[in-house]
Amino acid sequence: MTTLRPKIQQRLDGMVARVQELLAQAADPKALERADRLAALQKELGKASPVVARYQAFLQLQAQIVEHRALCSGSDRDLAELAAAELPDLEAREAAAATELIDDLLADQGDDRRDCIVEIRAGTGGEEAALFARDLCTIYQRYATRMGWAFEPMNMTPAEQGGFKEVVFALRGTNVFAAMQFESGGHRVQRVPETEAKGRVHTSAATVAVLPEVEEVEVDIDDKDLKIDTYRSSGAGGQHVNKTESAVRITHLPTGTVVACQEERSQLKNRQRAMALLRSRIYDARQRALAAARALERKEQVGTGDRSDRIRTYNFPQDRLTDHRLNRNFALSQILEGKLEPVVQALQADERERRIEAL
């Protein structure tokens, strides 16, 4: 029988007690007199009730398993055979329910359910690094298509030979950040560049930053702290390019953070997307500062996921992608098609264990 870890069981038991408390408060006539209070109660209930219902179903499955095991050792052989036949299915359902419960708890601990903004920048390697940045963008776009996510370009700075010095885009869908968060870091490529006449393998790099997208109410930005500039778009766009100042650059004066967006024809839409990027960067900086402070308190070294860390090597001659966090290799040809699922699932399993310990 599947046994939940004591800390998880305690948290779930606490959620059951909290839901009962909320239901009692919601039934109080005084709560109905205050619309804001009632709305807050309903919001918290809506978040906790599905988890509690799943936990109660899990406990019922455990009770059924105990009952079936008792019947298996009973004197009635017909009932024992029936119970034995049904037991494997009950145990499989119980194990699946336990996994779902843990995933529910973990999803509420972080930013897993958020959409995200991805920033890719060419690193060392000149034009080859810019081409690699373009290839990374293509991989993520294909992965987004496989996952049913929306891919929304925000800002692109092209290089001379068709690559990108920088490319920024948003991904929107179900649990986007849960999968994409592991892409943050340094990516290194080893291959023969198109411009290499002697067939020598070169090494170049790009960095990827994945930011959870946050709502306006979560990050308060004062308009007085913003410097907003408009300019003419420099990217592809036919007759529209260089005729209207639709591109937007926003500087957050207190932090010096600068964001830009030029992929929409509308200045208003570019401004909205630039503000979304600015909020995400400020939120990400705050989260990283909190994580660093917690790590300092624990006297631990924080390195995993840092953007300066080299997380992956793409070796084209050997058709090999190496994820250095997992110390595992994957078929590069599959990754180039956007089939990131094996890598993501392995990283999620590894992260899941760490987060369970931290609950």
C-alpha positions in Angstrom: 0.0 0.0 0.0 1.2 3.5 -0.9 2.2 5.5 2.1 2.5 9.3 1.9 5.4 10.9 3.6 4.5 12.3 7.1 5.0 15.9 6.1 2.7 15.5 3.1 0.1 13.7 5.1 0.2 16.5 7.8 -0.2 19.2 5.1 -3.2 17.3 3.6 -4.8 16.8 6.9 -4.3 20.5 7.6 -6.0 21.3 4.3 -9.0 19.2 5.3 -9.4 21.1 8.5 -9.0 24.4 6.7 -11.7 23.6 4.2 -14.1 22.6 7.0 -13.3 25.9 8.7 -13.9 27.9 5.5 -17.2 26.1 4.9 -18.3 27.1 8.4 -17.3 30.7 7.8 -19.1 30.8 4.5 -22.3 29.6 6.1 -22.2 32.4 8.7 -24.8 35.1 7.8 -22.3 37.8 8.7 -20.0 36.6 5.8 -22.8 37.1 3.3 -23.0 40.8 4.3 -19.5 41.5 3.1 -19.0 40.8 -0.6 -15.2 41.1 -0.4 -15.0 38.6 2.5 -17.3 36.1 0.8 -15.3 36.4 -2.4 -12.1 35.7 -0.5 -13.6 32.6 1.2 -14.9 31.3 -2.1 -11.5 31.8 -3.8 -9.7 29.9 -1.1 -12.3 27.2 -1.1 -12.1 26.8 -4.9 -8.4 26.3 -4.6 -8.3 23.9 -1.7 -11.5 21.9 -2.3 -10.4 19.8 -5.3 -7.2 18.7 -3.5 -9.2 17.8 -0.4 -11.7 15.8 -2.5 -8.8 13.9 -4.1 -7.3 13.3 -0.7 -10.5 11.9 0.6 -10.9 9.6 -2.4 -7.3 8.4 -1.8 -8.2 7.6 1.8 -11.2 5.6 0.6 -9.0 3.6 -1.8 -6.7 2.8 1.1 -9.6 1.6 3.2 -10.8 -0.6 0.3 -7.3 -2.1 0.0 -7.2 -2.9 3.7 -10.6 -4.5 3.4 -9.6 -6.6 0.3 -6.4 -7.8 2.0 -8.5 -8.9 5.0 -10.8 -10.8 2.6 -7.8 -12.4 0.9 -6.8 -14.1 4.1 -10.4 -15.0 5.2 -12.0 -18.3 5.3 -14.4 -17.7 2.4 -12.4 -18.8 -0.7 -14.8 -17.4 -3.3 -14.6 -13.9 -1.7 -10.8 -14.3 -1.3 -10.4 -15.0 -5.0 -12.6 -12.0 -5.9 -10.7 -9.7 -3.6 -7.3 -10.9 -4.9 -8.4 -10.3 -8.4 -9.5 -6.7 -7.7 -6.5 -5.8 -5.5 -4.0 -5.0 -8.2 -6.3 -2.5 -9.8 -7.1 -0.8 -6.5 -3.3 -0.6 -5.7 -2.6 0.9 -9.1 -5.3 3.5 -8.6 -4.0 4.3 -5.1 -0.5 4.9 -6.4 -1.7 7.1 -9.2 -3.9 9.1 -6.7 -0.9 9.6 -4.4 1.2 11.0 -7.3 -1.6 13.4 -8.3 -1.9 14.6 -4.7 1.8 15.4 -4.4 1.8 17.1 -7.8 -1.2 19.3 -6.7 0.8 20.3 -3.6 3.9 21.1 -5.5 2.1 23.1 -8.2 0.8 25.4 -5.4 4.3 26.0 -4.1 5.8 27.7 -7.1 5.1 29.2 -10.5 4.4 25.9 -12.4 1.0 26.9 -13.6 2.1 30.2 -15.1 2.8 31.1 -18.7 6.4 32.3 -19.4 8.6 34.7 -21.3 11.7 33.2 -22.9 14.8 35.3 -23.7 17.6 33.8 -25.8 20.9 35.7 -26.3 23.9 34.7 -28.4 27.0 34.3 -26.4 30.6 33.6 -27.4 31.1 32.5 -31.0 30.0 35.4 -33.1 27.8 34.6 -36.1 27.7 30.9 -35.2 26.4 31.8 -31.7 23.7 33.9 -33.3 22.7 31.0 -35.6 22.6 28.7 -32.5 20.3 31.2 -30.8 18.0 31.0 -33.8 18.1 27.1 -33.6 17.2 27.2 -29.9 14.2 29.4 -30.8 13.1 27.0 -33.4 13.4 24.0 -31.0 11.2 25.8 -28.5 8.7 26.9 -31.1 8.4 23.2 -32.3 8.1 22.0 -28.7 5.3 24.6 -28.1 3.5 23.3 -31.2 3.7 19.8 -29.9 2.4 20.9 -26.5 -0.4 23.0 -27.9 1.0 26.2 -26.5 0.7 29.7 -28.2 4.1 31.1 -29.4 4.1 34.9 -29.4 7.2 36.8 -30.6 8.0 39.9 -28.6 11.4 41.2 -29.7 14.1 40.1 -32.1 17.5 41.5 -32.9 18.8 39.8 -36.1 22.4 39.0 -37.0 24.0 39.4 -40.4 23.9 35.7 -41.4 20.3 35.0 -40.4 20.7 34.2 -36.7 19.6 36.3 -33.7 21.7 38.3 -31.4 18.7 38.3 -29.1 15.2 36.9 -29.4 12.3 37.2 -26.9 9.0 35.5 -27.0 6.1 34.4 -24.8 4.7 30.9 -24.4 1.1 30.5 -23.2 -0.8 27.3 -22.4 -1.2 24.7 -19.7 1.6 24.5 -17.1 4.0 26.2 -19.4 6.5 27.3 -16.8 6.5 23.8 -15.2 8.2 22.5 -18.3 10.2 25.4 -19.6 11.8 26.5 -16.3 14.6 24.0 -16.8 15.8 25.7 -20.0 17.3 28.7 -18.0 21.1 28.6 -18.2 24.0 28.4 -20.5 23.7 26.3 -23.7 26.8 25.2 -25.6 27.0 23.9 -29.2 29.7 21.9 -30.8 29.4 21.6 -34.6 31.0 22.6 -38.0 29.8 26.1 -38.9 28.3 26.7 -42.4 31.1 29.1 -43.0 33.9 26.7 -42.0 35.7 25.6 -45.2 38.0 23.0 -43.5 35.3 21.1 -41.7 36.6 22.0 -38.2 34.3 21.7 -35.2 33.7 25.0 -33.4 32.2 25.6 -30.0 29.9 28.5 -29.3 27.2 29.4 -26.8 23.9 31.0 -26.0 22.1 31.8 -22.8 18.4 31.2 -22.1 16.3 32.9 -19.4 12.8 31.7 -18.7 10.7 34.1 -16.7 7.3 33.3 -15.2 4.7 35.7 -16.5 2.9 37.6 -13.7 -0.3 39.6 -13.4 -0.2 43.4 -13.0 -1.5 43.2 -9.5 1.4 40.9 -8.4 4.1 43.4 -9.3 3.2 47.0 -8.6 5.1 49.4 -11.0 4.7 53.2 -10.5 4.3 55.0 -13.8 6.6 57.7 -12.4 9.4 55.1 -12.4 9.1 54.5 -16.1 10.9 56.1 -19.1 9.0 55.1 -22.3 10.5 55.6 -25.8 9.0 54.8 -29.1 10.9 54.1 -32.3 10.5 52.6 -35.8 10.5 48.9 -36.0 13.7 47.4 -37.6 12.5 43.9 -38.2 10.6 42.2 -41.0 7.2 43.7 -41.7 6.9 44.9 -45.3 5.5 48.4 -45.8 4.8 48.9 -42.1 8.5 48.9 -41.2 10.2 52.3 -40.7 6.9 54.2 -41.4 5.4 54.3 -37.9 6.9 54.5 -34.4 5.2 51.3 -33.2 8.2 49.8 -31.4 8.4 50.5 -27.6 11.3 50.6 -25.2 10.6 50.9 -21.5 13.2 51.7 -18.8 12.5 51.0 -15.2 14.5 53.7 -13.5 14.8 52.3 -10.0 16.4 49.1 -11.2 17.8 50.1 -14.6 15.9 47.3 -16.3 15.3 47.9 -20.0 12.8 46.0 -22.1 11.6 46.4 -25.7 9.0 45.0 -28.0 8.6 45.6 -31.7 6.8 42.6 -33.1 3.3 44.0 -33.2 2.0 46.7 -35.6 0.2 48.4 -32.8 2.2 50.6 -30.4 -0.4 49.8 -27.7 0.1 46.1 -28.1 3.9 46.5 -28.1 3.7 48.5 -24.9 1.4 45.9 -23.2 3.9 43.1 -24.1 6.9 45.2 -23.0 5.2 45.8 -19.6 4.5 42.1 -19.3 8.2 41.4 -19.9 9.2 44.1 -17.4 6.9 42.7 -14.7 8.3 39.2 -15.3 11.9 40.4 -15.0 11.3 42.3 -11.8 9.3 39.3 -10.3 12.1 37.0 -11.3 14.8 39.2 -9.7 12.8 39.2 -6.5 12.3 35.5 -6.5 16.0 34.9 -7.1 16.9 37.3 -4.3 14.6 35.4 -2.0 16.1 32.0 -3.0 19.6 33.4 -2.4 18.7 34.7 1.0 17.1 31.3 2.0 20.2 29.5 0.7 22.5 31.8 2.7 20.4 31.0 5.8 20.9 27.3 5.2 24.6 27.9 4.3 24.1 26.0 1.0 25.6 26.8 -2.3 22.9 27.8 -4.9 24.0 26.8 -8.4 21.3 24.7 -10.0 19.4 26.7 -12.6 21.7 29.7 -12.4 21.9 31.4 -15.8 25.7 31.5 -15.7 25.8 27.7 -15.3 26.4 25.6 -18.4 23.4 23.3 -18.3 23.6 21.6 -21.8 25.9 20.7 -24.6 24.6 20.1 -28.2 27.2 17.9 -30.0 26.2 17.7 -33.6 29.0 15.3 -34.9 28.0 12.7 -32.3 24.2 13.4 -32.5 24.2 13.9 -28.8 22.6 16.3 -26.3 24.1 16.1 -22.9 22.2 17.6 -19.9 24.9 18.2 -17.3 22.4 18.4 -14.4 21.2 14.9 -15.1 24.6 13.7 -16.5 22.6 12.0 -19.2 22.7 11.9 -23.0 19.8 12.2 -25.5 19.4 11.9 -29.3 20.1 15.4 -30.6 18.2 14.8 -33.9 15.1 14.2 -31.8 15.6 17.4 -29.8 16.0 19.5 -33.0 12.5 18.4 -34.0 11.2 19.9 -30.8 10.9 16.5 -29.0 12.0 17.8 -25.6 9.7 15.6 -23.5 12.3 13.0 -22.4 14.6 15.7 -21.1 11.9 17.7 -19.5 10.3 14.7 -17.8 13.7 13.5 -16.4 14.4 17.0 -15.0 10.9 17.3 -13.6 11.3 13.9 -11.8 14.6 15.1 -10.4 13.2 18.5 -9.3 10.1 16.8 -7.9 12.1 14.8 -5.3 13.9 18.0 -4.2 10.6 19.9 -3.8 9.0 17.1 -1.9 11.8 17.2 0.6 11.4 21.0 0.9 7.6 20.7 1.6 
